[in-house]
Amino acid sequence: MRPNYKQPFAAFVKKQRKALQLAIEDAIEDVCANPYAGEPKVGDLQGIRVYKFAHHRQQYLIAYRLPSMREIEREGGELALLMIDFYQVGAHENFYAMLKQYLKS
């Protein structure tokens, strides 16, 4: 699967130091290799998965959404052609509130 970065995700990564950017890139590769690695969310965030990783003793979260079954069927089941939408990355503080706000807009 290929990554597709939404605006909040790309803006956060661009502002960070190179070491954190590389850690985020490694986490994205992990998610693309195993899309079900993240924890599925329920309620307002249904359909979103969150992958957690640590960098310099700080835990970061990555919010992403897998393609729907309809999209998978449309591509003939070819997962390599599909994209994972990466919505947000950041520390736990206000992460879910900011994610909900972005998804509602």
Buried (B, 14 or more C-beta within 10 A) or exposed (E): BEBBBBEBBEEBBEEBEEEBBEBBEEBBEBBBEEBEBBEEBEEEBEEBBBBEBEBEEEEBBBBBBBBEEEEBEEEEEEEEBBBBBBBBBBEEEEBBEBBBEBBEE
